[in-house]
Amino acid sequence: MKPLLDIIQLEKDLTGTDALFLEPRDVFDKAIIGSEDNKIVYSEDTILDVLMESEKWTYEEALEYYEFNIECAYMGNGTPIYLNGSDICT
């Protein structure tokens, strides 16, 4: 079985610049809330919800996976931005 994140895939975003997306896209694209500085912006809360749903994990398991494998991963200039609920302005 492949790891859940097949780590990260390099793709071209709509502006034609290199942007990194979480993989698999069919799972994590629902957590995209926008883009900034040619980087994809993800909702941390939605990522956690997706991990709990797709992997049948508890909140604590999803949070541990997210913090260690997603949030702390630096992949160069195209590294996505992750915002939690308190970071998002309404």
MODELLER restraints for C-alpha pairs under 7 A, 6 or more apart:
rsr = mdl.restraints
at = mdl.atoms
rsr.add(forms.Gaussian(group=physical.xy_distance, feature=features.Distance(at['CA:5:A'], at['CA:22:A']), mean=6.67, stdev=0.5))
rsr.add(forms.Gaussian(group=physical.xy_distance, feature=features.Distance(at['CA:5:A'], at['CA:23:A']), mean=5.01, stdev=0.5))
rsr.add(forms.Gaussian(group=physical.xy_distance, feature=features.Distance(at['CA:5:A'], at['CA:24:A']), mean=6.19, stdev=0.5))
rsr.add(forms.Gaussian(group=physical.xy_distance, feature=features.Distance(at['CA:6:A'], at['CA:23:A']), mean=5.93, stdev=0.5))
rsr.add(forms.Gaussian(group=physical.xy_distance, feature=features.Distance(at['CA:6:A'], at['CA:24:A']), mean=6.94, stdev=0.5))
rsr.add(forms.Gaussian(group=physical.xy_distance, feature=features.Distance(at['CA:7:A'], at['CA:23:A']), mean=6.31, stdev=0.5))
rsr.add(forms.Gaussian(group=physical.xy_distance, feature=features.Distance(at['CA:8:A'], at['CA:20:A']), mean=6.55, stdev=0.5))
rsr.add(forms.Gaussian(group=physical.xy_distance, feature=features.Distance(at['CA:8:A'], at['CA:21:A']), mean=6.06, stdev=0.5))
rsr.add(forms.Gaussian(group=physical.xy_distance, feature=features.Distance(at['CA:8:A'], at['CA:22:A']), mean=5.19, stdev=0.5))
rsr.add(forms.Gaussian(group=physical.xy_distance, feature=features.Distance(at['CA:8:A'], at['CA:23:A']), mean=5.59, stdev=0.5))
rsr.add(forms.Gaussian(group=physical.xy_distance, feature=features.Distance(at['CA:9:A'], at['CA:20:A']), mean=5.96, stdev=0.5))
rsr.add(forms.Gaussian(group=physical.xy_distance, feature=features.Distance(at['CA:9:A'], at['CA:21:A']), mean=5.84, stdev=0.5))
rsr.add(forms.Gaussian(group=physical.xy_distance, feature=features.Distance(at['CA:9:A'], at['CA:22:A']), mean=6.79, stdev=0.5))
rsr.add(forms.Gaussian(group=physical.xy_distance, feature=features.Distance(at['CA:9:A'], at['CA:23:A']), mean=6.50, stdev=0.5))
rsr.add(forms.Gaussian(group=physical.xy_distance, feature=features.Distance(at['CA:10:A'], at['CA:18:A']), mean=6.75, stdev=0.5))
rsr.add(forms.Gaussian(group=physical.xy_distance, feature=features.Distance(at['CA:10:A'], at['CA:19:A']), mean=6.26, stdev=0.5))
rsr.add(forms.Gaussian(group=physical.xy_distance, feature=features.Distance(at['CA:10:A'], at['CA:20:A']), mean=4.95, stdev=0.5))
rsr.add(forms.Gaussian(group=physical.xy_distance, feature=features.Distance(at['CA:10:A'], at['CA:21:A']), mean=6.77, stdev=0.5))
rsr.add(forms.Gaussian(group=physical.xy_distance, feature=features.Distance(at['CA:11:A'], at['CA:18:A']), mean=5.87, stdev=0.5))
rsr.add(forms.Gaussian(group=physical.xy_distance, feature=features.Distance(at['CA:11:A'], at['CA:19:A']), mean=5.75, stdev=0.5))
rsr.add(forms.Gaussian(group=physical.xy_distance, feature=features.Distance(at['CA:11:A'], at['CA:20:A']), mean=6.18, stdev=0.5))
rsr.add(forms.Gaussian(group=physical.xy_distance, feature=features.Distance(at['CA:12:A'], at['CA:18:A']), mean=4.82, stdev=0.5))
rsr.add(forms.Gaussian(group=physical.xy_distance, feature=features.Distance(at['CA:12:A'], at['CA:19:A']), mean=5.87, stdev=0.5))
rsr.add(forms.Gaussian(group=physical.xy_distance, feature=features.Distance(at['CA:13:A'], at['CA:19:A']), mean=5.83, stdev=0.5))
rsr.add(forms.Gaussian(group=physical.xy_distance, feature=features.Distance(at['CA:17:A'], at['CA:38:A']), mean=6.61, stdev=0.5))
rsr.add(forms.Gaussian(group=physical.xy_distance, feature=features.Distance(at['CA:18:A'], at['CA:78:A']), mean=6.52, stdev=0.5))
rsr.add(forms.Gaussian(group=physical.xy_distance, feature=features.Distance(at['CA:19:A'], at['CA:38:A']), mean=6.42, stdev=0.5))
rsr.add(forms.Gaussian(group=physical.xy_distance, feature=features.Distance(at['CA:19:A'], at['CA:39:A']), mean=5.58, stdev=0.5))
rsr.add(forms.Gaussian(group=physical.xy_distance, feature=features.Distance(at['CA:19:A'], at['CA:40:A']), mean=6.60, stdev=0.5))
rsr.add(forms.Gaussian(group=physical.xy_distance, feature=features.Distance(at['CA:19:A'], at['CA:78:A']), mean=4.94, stdev=0.5))
rsr.add(forms.Gaussian(group=physical.xy_distance, feature=features.Distance(at['CA:20:A'], at['CA:40:A']), mean=6.92, stdev=0.5))
rsr.add(forms.Gaussian(group=physical.xy_distance, feature=features.Distance(at['CA:20:A'], at['CA:78:A']), mean=5.39, stdev=0.5))
rsr.add(forms.Gaussian(group=physical.xy_distance, feature=features.Distance(at['CA:20:A'], at['CA:79:A']), mean=5.99, stdev=0.5))
rsr.add(forms.Gaussian(group=physical.xy_distance, feature=features.Distance(at['CA:20:A'], at['CA:80:A']), mean=6.24, stdev=0.5))
rsr.add(forms.Gaussian(group=physical.xy_distance, feature=features.Distance(at['CA:21:A'], at['CA:40:A']), mean=6.91, stdev=0.5))
rsr.add(forms.Gaussian(group=physical.xy_distance, feature=features.Distance(at['CA:22:A'], at['CA:28:A']), mean=6.10, stdev=0.5))
rsr.add(forms.Gaussian(group=physical.xy_distance, feature=features.Distance(at['CA:27:A'], at['CA:50:A']), mean=6.96, stdev=0.5))
rsr.add(forms.Gaussian(group=physical.xy_distance, feature=features.Distance(at['CA:28:A'], at['CA:47:A']), mean=6.75, stdev=0.5))
rsr.add(forms.Gaussian(group=physical.xy_distance, feature=features.Distance(at['CA:31:A'], at['CA:42:A']), mean=5.31, stdev=0.5))
rsr.add(forms.Gaussian(group=physical.xy_distance, feature=features.Distance(at['CA:31:A'], at['CA:43:A']), mean=5.33, stdev=0.5))
rsr.add(forms.Gaussian(group=physical.xy_distance, feature=features.Distance(at['CA:31:A'], at['CA:46:A']), mean=5.12, stdev=0.5))
rsr.add(forms.Gaussian(group=physical.xy_distance, feature=features.Distance(at['CA:31:A'], at['CA:47:A']), mean=5.72, stdev=0.5))
rsr.add(forms.Gaussian(group=physical.xy_distance, feature=features.Distance(at['CA:32:A'], at['CA:40:A']), mean=6.97, stdev=0.5))
rsr.add(forms.Gaussian(group=physical.xy_distance, feature=features.Distance(at['CA:32:A'], at['CA:41:A']), mean=5.81, stdev=0.5))
rsr.add(forms.Gaussian(group=physical.xy_distance, feature=features.Distance(at['CA:32:A'], at['CA:42:A']), mean=4.42, stdev=0.5))
rsr.add(forms.Gaussian(group=physical.xy_distance, feature=features.Distance(at['CA:32:A'], at['CA:43:A']), mean=6.33, stdev=0.5))
rsr.add(forms.Gaussian(group=physical.xy_distance, feature=features.Distance(at['CA:33:A'], at['CA:41:A']), mean=5.72, stdev=0.5))
rsr.add(forms.Gaussian(group=physical.xy_distance, feature=features.Distance(at['CA:33:A'], at['CA:42:A']), mean=5.51, stdev=0.5))
rsr.add(forms.Gaussian(group=physical.xy_distance, feature=features.Distance(at['CA:33:A'], at['CA:43:A']), mean=6.26, stdev=0.5))
rsr.add(forms.Gaussian(group=physical.xy_distance, feature=features.Distance(at['CA:34:A'], at['CA:40:A']), mean=6.23, stdev=0.5))
rsr.add(forms.Gaussian(group=physical.xy_distance, feature=features.Distance(at['CA:34:A'], at['CA:41:A']), mean=5.13, stdev=0.5))
rsr.add(forms.Gaussian(group=physical.xy_distance, feature=features.Distance(at['CA:35:A'], at['CA:41:A']), mean=5.02, stdev=0.5))
rsr.add(forms.Gaussian(group=physical.xy_distance, feature=features.Distance(at['CA:39:A'], at['CA:78:A']), mean=5.63, stdev=0.5))
rsr.add(forms.Gaussian(group=physical.xy_distance, feature=features.Distance(at['CA:39:A'], at['CA:79:A']), mean=6.69, stdev=0.5))
rsr.add(forms.Gaussian(group=physical.xy_distance, feature=features.Distance(at['CA:39:A'], at['CA:80:A']), mean=5.36, stdev=0.5))
rsr.add(forms.Gaussian(group=physical.xy_distance, feature=features.Distance(at['CA:39:A'], at['CA:81:A']), mean=6.69, stdev=0.5))
rsr.add(forms.Gaussian(group=physical.xy_distance, feature=features.Distance(at['CA:40:A'], at['CA:80:A']), mean=4.98, stdev=0.5))
rsr.add(forms.Gaussian(group=physical.xy_distance, feature=features.Distance(at['CA:40:A'], at['CA:81:A']), mean=6.21, stdev=0.5))
rsr.add(forms.Gaussian(group=physical.xy_distance, feature=features.Distance(at['CA:41:A'], at['CA:80:A']), mean=5.88, stdev=0.5))
rsr.add(forms.Gaussian(group=physical.xy_distance, feature=features.Distance(at['CA:41:A'], at['CA:81:A']), mean=4.67, stdev=0.5))
rsr.add(forms.Gaussian(group=physical.xy_distance, feature=features.Distance(at['CA:41:A'], at['CA:82:A']), mean=5.82, stdev=0.5))
rsr.add(forms.Gaussian(group=physical.xy_distance, feature=features.Distance(at['CA:42:A'], at['CA:81:A']), mean=6.17, stdev=0.5))
rsr.add(forms.Gaussian(group=physical.xy_distance, feature=features.Distance(at['CA:42:A'], at['CA:82:A']), mean=4.90, stdev=0.5))
rsr.add(forms.Gaussian(group=physical.xy_distance, feature=features.Distance(at['CA:42:A'], at['CA:83:A']), mean=6.25, stdev=0.5))
rsr.add(forms.Gaussian(group=physical.xy_distance, feature=features.Distance(at['CA:43:A'], at['CA:82:A']), mean=5.91, stdev=0.5))
rsr.add(forms.Gaussian(group=physical.xy_distance, feature=features.Distance(at['CA:43:A'], at['CA:83:A']), mean=5.20, stdev=0.5))
rsr.add(forms.Gaussian(group=physical.xy_distance, feature=features.Distance(at['CA:43:A'], at['CA:84:A']), mean=5.98, stdev=0.5))
rsr.add(forms.Gaussian(group=physical.xy_distance, feature=features.Distance(at['CA:44:A'], at['CA:82:A']), mean=5.72, stdev=0.5))
rsr.add(forms.Gaussian(group=physical.xy_distance, feature=features.Distance(at['CA:44:A'], at['CA:83:A']), mean=5.49, stdev=0.5))
rsr.add(forms.Gaussian(group=physical.xy_distance, feature=features.Distance(at['CA:44:A'], at['CA:84:A']), mean=4.92, stdev=0.5))
rsr.add(forms.Gaussian(group=physical.xy_distance, feature=features.Distance(at['CA:45:A'], at['CA:84:A']), mean=6.07, stdev=0.5))
rsr.add(forms.Gaussian(group=physical.xy_distance, feature=features.Distance(at['CA:45:A'], at['CA:85:A']), mean=6.85, stdev=0.5))
rsr.add(forms.Gaussian(group=physical.xy_distance, feature=features.Distance(at['CA:48:A'], at['CA:62:A']), mean=5.75, stdev=0.5))
rsr.add(forms.Gaussian(group=physical.xy_distance, feature=features.Distance(at['CA:48:A'], at['CA:63:A']), mean=6.46, stdev=0.5))
rsr.add(forms.Gaussian(group=physical.xy_distance, feature=features.Distance(at['CA:51:A'], at['CA:57:A']), mean=6.86, stdev=0.5))
rsr.add(forms.Gaussian(group=physical.xy_distance, feature=features.Distance(at['CA:51:A'], at['CA:62:A']), mean=5.71, stdev=0.5))
rsr.add(forms.Gaussian(group=physical.xy_distance, feature=features.Distance(at['CA:52:A'], at['CA:58:A']), mean=5.99, stdev=0.5))
rsr.add(forms.Gaussian(group=physical.xy_distance, feature=features.Distance(at['CA:52:A'], at['CA:59:A']), mean=6.48, stdev=0.5))
rsr.add(forms.Gaussian(group=physical.xy_distance, feature=features.Distance(at['CA:52:A'], at['CA:62:A']), mean=5.90, stdev=0.5))
